[in-house]
Amino acid sequence: MTVPAPPADDADVTRFVADLGLPGLVDAHTHFLPERVMTKVWAHFARGEEYYGRPWPIHYQLPEDERLAILRGLGVRRFAPLVYPHKPDMAAWLTKWALDFAATTPGAVPTATMYPEPDVVDYLGAAVEAGARLVKVHVQVGAYDPRDPLLAPAWGLLAEAGVPAMVHCGHGPVPGDHTGLDVFAEVLAAHPRLRVVLAHAGMPEFGAALDLVDRFAGVHLDTTVVGVPFTAEIAPLPDDWPARLAGVADRVVLGTDFPNIPYAYHVQLAAIAGWAAADDRLGVPFLRSVLHDAPAALLGV
């Protein structure tokens, strides 16, 4: 089957999904936060030139009900609403908010987050018991070392429970105090049974991220802001990217960063479609896996 034409705009996404014979999309990397927290996040991105050296206009800076309606209109069947703390004493209440949000929002998957603090195992364990399907770990924003001894029992808990973590540990879009795939590789070595998604495919260390996928059976990549024109200049994909994906196609999952992206949703799907068309070993089966089957399996939905 020939790879269908990529979506030309958001209105064309449902046609693209239907051409692939999929019931919808499963997005493992979106962001929904308490309103006052999201307002602060958007204020941060409004100063994109200061923080990132370039403007970062939020494409979907809209009320929550409108954002949810957009996802439904795009055919997003299930999505992971991710939350993350930037300081101590945030992770527990953000996790409760995320669990409550999922319980009352059709399509939302229960998620949690964590931070290196004495009670991390208590609230994380409670979240896992409550059905959390994915745990967001933001090394860059949290400015903590993922090897912190306070996190060791939390990593162990997740490995034992088989609950995956979505980990932003790469240097993109700007390096943090403890970012770098070499740093996180030490966590994987200490907890080799961990199921982990390297957010943004480890941007900009794409080769190193693929090496970790090869080394550890539980490591996945997500597609969030990978290969889109906005990041092509600061984090270009290696020339052999589609070829490297061919051997690990079932461990690549759709992620978008909706709504905090400076372009429309369809742009990410078009980038992924381009990878599929670039290597005969990928094609439609790869698209069906990345856009639905692999993230659905990861999230258990």
TADAFEN-V713747 format. One record per pair of residues at least 6 apart in sequence whose ideal C-beta (glycine too) atoms are under 8 Angstrom apart, sorted by the first residue. I is the first residue (numbers start at 1). GAP is how many residues later the second one is. Records with the same first field share a line. If there is no record, write none. Layout:
I: GAP, GAP
//
This chain:
1: 282, 283
2: 282
3: 270, 273, 274, 280, 281, 284
4: 12, 15, 16, 269, 280
5: 11, 14
6: 10, 260, 263, 264, 267, 268
7: 6, 8, 9, 259, 262, 263
8: 258
9: 255, 257
10: 60, 63, 64, 254, 255, 256
12: 254
13: 12, 61, 62, 252, 253, 256
14: 59, 60, 61
16: 250, 253, 257
17: 7, 8, 58, 274
20: 264, 267, 268, 271
21: 267
22: 266, 269, 270
23: 54, 269
24: 51, 52, 53, 54, 268
25: 49, 50, 51, 52, 229, 266, 267
26: 50, 51, 52, 53, 227, 228, 265, 266, 269, 270, 273, 275
27: 44, 49, 51, 52, 53, 227, 228, 229, 231, 268
28: 51, 52, 106, 138, 169, 194, 225, 226, 227, 267, 270, 271
29: 51, 53, 137, 168, 170, 193, 195, 225, 226, 227, 228
30: 41, 49, 50, 51, 52, 225, 226, 227, 228, 229
31: 7, 10, 50, 51, 52, 226, 227, 228, 229
32: 6, 32, 35, 49, 50, 51, 66, 69, 73, 76
33: 8, 50, 61, 64
34: 60, 63
35: 29
37: 46, 57
41: 219
42: 16, 19, 218
44: 7
45: 11, 12, 13, 215
46: 10, 12
48: 6, 7, 8, 9, 214
49: 6
51: 123
52: 121, 122
55: 207
56: 206
57: 205
58: 201, 202, 203, 204
59: 200, 202, 203, 204, 205
60: 7, 10, 198, 199, 200, 201, 205
61: 198
62: 8, 197
67: 191, 192
68: 37, 39
70: 189, 195
71: 8, 36, 187
72: 35
74: 191
76: 31
77: 30, 215
78: 29, 30, 31, 217, 218, 221, 223
79: 28, 29, 30, 179
80: 28, 29, 31, 53, 54, 86, 219
81: 17, 20, 21, 24, 27, 28, 30
82: 16, 29, 31, 52, 54, 84
83: 11, 12, 14, 15, 28, 30, 53
84: 10, 29, 52, 53, 54, 57, 58, 84
85: 6, 9, 28, 30, 53, 57
86: 52, 55, 56, 57
87: 28, 55
88: 27, 29
89: 28
90: 25
91: 22, 23, 24, 26, 29, 32
92: 27, 31
94: 19
95: 16, 17, 18, 19, 28, 29, 32, 37
96: 27
98: 12, 13, 14, 15, 34
99: 11, 12, 13, 28, 31, 32, 33
101: 7
102: 6, 7, 8, 9
103: 7
109: 24, 25, 190, 192
110: 17, 20, 21, 22, 23
111: 21, 22, 23, 24, 25
112: 11, 12, 15, 16, 20, 22, 23, 24
113: 22, 23, 24, 25
114: 6, 9, 10, 21, 23, 37, 40
115: 27, 29
116: 28, 29, 32, 34, 35
117: 33
118: 32
120: 30, 31, 33, 34
121: 32, 33, 36
124: 11, 30, 33, 34
125: 32
127: 8
128: 29, 30, 33, 35
132: 31
133: 30, 31, 166, 167, 168
134: 29, 30, 31, 32, 63, 164, 165
135: 23, 28, 29, 30, 31
136: 29, 30, 32
137: 9, 28, 29, 30, 31, 32
138: 30
139: 6, 7, 28, 29, 30, 37, 39, 40, 44, 45
140: 28, 29, 34, 35, 36, 39
141: 27, 35
143: 33, 34, 35
144: 7, 34
145: 32, 33, 38
146: 21, 23, 32, 37, 38, 41
147: 36, 39, 40, 43
152: 38
155: 32, 35, 36, 39
156: 35
158: 6, 7, 33, 36, 37
159: 32, 34, 35, 36
160: 33
162: 33
163: 32
164: 31, 32, 33, 54, 56, 134, 135
165: 29, 30, 31, 32
166: 30, 31, 33, 56, 89
167: 17, 29, 30, 31, 32
168: 31, 32
169: 10, 11, 12, 14, 15, 29, 30, 33
170: 9, 10, 11, 28, 29, 30, 31, 32, 33, 34, 35, 39
171: 8, 9, 32, 33, 34
172: 28, 31, 32, 59, 62, 63
173: 30, 58, 61, 62
180: 25
181: 17, 21, 24, 27, 28, 31
182: 26
184: 14, 28
185: 27, 30
187: 7
188: 6, 8, 24, 27, 28, 31
192: 24, 26
193: 25
194: 22, 24
195: 23, 25, 103
196: 20, 22, 23, 24
197: 22, 23, 24, 25, 56, 58, 101
198: 11, 14, 15, 21, 22, 23, 24
199: 23, 25, 56
200: 22, 24, 25, 26, 55
201: 8, 20, 21, 22, 23, 25
202: 6, 7, 10, 19
203: 22, 23, 28, 32
204: 30, 31
206: 20, 29, 31, 32, 35
207: 31, 37
209: 12
210: 11, 34, 38
212: 7
213: 6, 7, 8, 35, 38
214: 34
219: 32
220: 31, 32, 33, 74, 78
221: 27, 30, 31, 32
222: 30, 31, 32, 33
223: 29, 30, 31, 32, 33, 45, 48, 49, 67
224: 31, 32, 33, 44
225: 6, 31, 32, 36, 43
226: 9, 11, 45
227: 10, 14, 44, 45, 47, 48
228: 35, 39, 40, 43
229: 34, 38
230: 31, 32, 33, 37
238: 6
241: 34
242: 33, 34, 36, 37, 40
243: 36, 38
245: 7, 30, 34, 37, 41
246: 33, 35, 36
249: 32, 33, 36, 37, 40, 41
250: 39, 43, 44
251: 43
252: 34, 37, 38, 42
253: 37, 41, 42, 45
254: 14, 18, 36, 37, 38, 40, 41
255: 40
256: 9, 12
258: 7
261: 7
269: 22
272: 15, 18, 19
273: 14
275: 7, 11
276: 6, 7, 8, 10, 11
277: 6
//
